[in-house]
Structure formats: structure tokens, C-alpha cells
């Protein structure tokens, strides 16, 4: 099987993550409505492969927002601590290989094809047909086992309890935040979301709660575990301030203190994510971390489409904020941390299942000088004209440009060198714009 064959094989399987136009996308599981879901198919696949996920330690990370950034930072902290580290994240921006990383190197095409070919040989022996995401997760675990990684940092794909990644028996279980995503928002939705995410906690897991959980804390303490560290109790971010090119934080942990620590990412939430990652690594290692090591690790972390500045004159910023908390975090980062020297333009597109008005309010759309509504090449995209109607219902003057790349071109055409363009909303929109920009700049997309 070659690389193209591997991609073709995967695309023949049920895609629970959603996909580009033309692909079949069944309803996604939501908090409180997971009847009939189980890990039996994934467990059967793992057993047929010899349970590769049991050959390494793991840090398992979930949360409504922040889990991707926390996972990437955690992996770099572990790597700089001298460990061999696997990193499994989702979704991908440019190529599927991005999801499977060993010591900062993505899985090569030929290795990806070989491992997927192994899965294809085993599938006929299974009682159930695995999903595309289950196969990708299995491929990651097989490759990590082959590389003899010391530890894998595994990001949950969706919720937690019934996510394919939850076959791991993690030493550390991290829950970053709880927000209204993958839920209809009915009575008790916070408890439902928390319960699904708490499902990654195993009896041998030490739990790290990256945000203050308030009345949700019993949901997590009710799960059998090896111990629990709760933000604002066992650890805390005592200072989190804007600095040139990022944040300065003071962090108190169960093992020590890190004062005046520079975090080279924009947004207070990234200071929180970095703190959670430090605590997660401390938890695994059972000690504090060398400060110089932490600073070196943070300097090597790449966070694509997390308030990523990809162009100047005008400045173009990409962020894959796709829910209300994410939109609010992006708006706070922009409005509280950047001086307004020219006009600000918001280019935004969403997927169905999101409340357009709620998201636009989160972005503070009414405070931008112009709003351009667009849509991704996805069967789940909200039509640009519908998003425009939602913006206008808030009193925002907006225009609809159906192509995301054309929408950016329109924004650039009406901008001066002092202006700023924020592209956000659907990750598919952001990925399309990023790919076009990097291609125009003659760059290969960083992973």
C-alpha cells in the first residue's frame, strides 16, 4: 500500500469527525446522548495488534478548549526532559501525517502507508468495522510502540469517555476546561459535559484539572483515581500578564514555583495552558522541572492557528476558535493585548451546530470595522449569506463572500498596511486560508 492508497483506504470508513463536501458524516455524539457508544471496537482492534498502547506511558488530555495547545506544550516539555515522546493530536490542517508525531518529527509518508497497510490486513479478522478515527488512533499507537517511545501525549478527539483514544490507561489525565460544545445546552449541560470528559480518568491516573471547576469538582473526584490536583488549590497561575511577544506568568505548583516565566504565545488562556502542561509533566515525573529546560521547551513549541500571525502589512492572524469560549478568548487576546493603529477586519465562517449569533457576540463582531462572512468547502458549513444575516441581526454591517480564500483577498484589498485581519471560526476556513497564504509565500506549512 502506498501513501495515496492509505488515504483512500481510510476514507472508505465512517468519518465521525466530519469532512469536506461530499463525504458521508453521521451524527456526532454529544454530551448526554451517547447511548449505544462503546470502546469495544477500538479494544478489539488494539487486541488484534497486540495492544501497542500498553507499551508506553501516557498523558491523556481533554477539555472543551485548550487541549491541543496543552498537548503540544506538554510534549515539548517531556522531550526537553530527555524522554522519547509520541504526540497524537487532531484534527489536521494540511496533511493527515500532522496528527502523529515522534520527537517533533511527523510520521513519514512511507511509514504511514506501511502502518495503515497493516491495519488493512487485520481489519477482515475483526468482528466490527472500525471508524476512520479509530484506525488513525491505532496507527499512532502502533508507530509509537515501534519507536519505543517512553511516553505518549494523547489528545482526545471528542468529549472523552467513548473517544477512541480512551483505551489508554494514562498515568496522567488532564482536563483543561469545561464549556458548551457538543451539547444542545439544556438543563444540566455542564454536568453532562464534565461527566463525559471525566471518563478519561482511570484508577491509576493522577488527575490535573486545568481550570477551577467549582460545583463540577465532585464529578471528577467521584471517578476512582490515583490523586487529583485542582487549579486554584494544589496549583495556580498567580500572575498572567501581557508581555512583548507573549505572556509573563508566575506559577505555583505542587513541586515548586516558576516566577517571571515567559510564555511566547498570545492570550491569557495560553498562559493557563502552559501552566497546565508544566503541572502535567511534573505529575508524571514526580518532581519540579529545571527552569531553563522549561524556557527552552516553550521556545520550540509551534501552535498553528492558535492566534498565529502569518502575514504583516496588513497583519493577518489565524485562530481556529469554533465555540463561544474560544471566540471570547480570541477577542480578549486581540482587544486587550493589541494597539489599534488602523482598521480591524473580521473574516469568519462557521459549521452547522454552532449558534452564529452567540459566536459573533463572542468575537465582539460589532467592534470590528468590517465583517466578512464566508464558508469552508465542507458539507457542514453555514452558508455565508446566513452568517451575514446573523451578523446584521446584531446591528453589524457585513458582507458575504462564499469562498474563504476570496474572503481573505477581499479583506486584503480594502486594507492598508496599518490594518489587521482576523480569520477565525471554523477550523476548515482557517486551514484553507492558511494553506493559500503559505503557498503564496512559498513556504511549506510548519507542523
C-alpha angles and dihedrals in degrees: 000000000000127000096269090048090052091053091047091050092051093048090059089068129082110279109214092175096064124243152200122315113293097032121115111247118184120203112289119235114256132198111280093017105074099119112149094019119123143155093238095106092049092045090051091050091049092049091051088053094049096260097281091179090070093062095077141037118254145204109207117202131193136157140130091258134009100031095113095050092043091051094052093047091046092052093052093048090053093046092051088050088066099259129131104243136197119199123197118184140157151255110020126224106203110000133012091237088074089078096064116058133167118192091339093310120113119227109272119243094248093049091047091051092047094051093045088048088056090053091050090055092051098044096080088059093058126096091219133038111245122226123244091257092049090053092048091049091049091049090054093050093047092051093046090052090050091052090049093231116191094218138002124213105212123193117205114240099209131003101315122245096077099024114125090240090063093087087085118099095217125204088209126031115194125195111186107183142342118226142151102279128127089015136095089231098240126151112312095014093140091057092046093052092045091050092053092049092044086061090084090067113103128188089257096045124106106215125224115191107198096197136036105273099193111184090003093068094094089060089065100035088052091066114086108250144152092252141312135239114196126199111250090022116052092013137011145178100236095180130022113170138163115262133174104287096000143341140316114218138182109210128193115195136174088260104039150315132281112198126191091003112175115224109192096211131093121246136047088251090063090055087055092047092051090050092050090050092051091051092047092054092045088052093053094045096038094227144069121277129244107259094224089052091053093050092048092049094049090051091059098049117111117201107185115199091006097117087313116179106216104165142020136211089057100024112230118199125189125201128166095214104156104166138046097266090048092049091050091050092051092048092049091049092051102039096039100039108034129069114231106233097155142357121320121217126193118208107190139173130171141194124237114270092053123101103240094202092049092050094046090051089051091053090049087235091175090065095058120093091228137010122204115192117207142158138226127240090262134117087228097055120123105237111255093236091055091051089049090054090052091051092049090051086064092052092257119142105227141165131211122231109171098203114071093211091049089049091057091046089053091050092049092047093058095041133093126212091267095054130100129219122198116196112193149134117072114042087222091060092048092047093051092050093045093051092050093047095049091046090052090050091050092241130138108232111258114236 
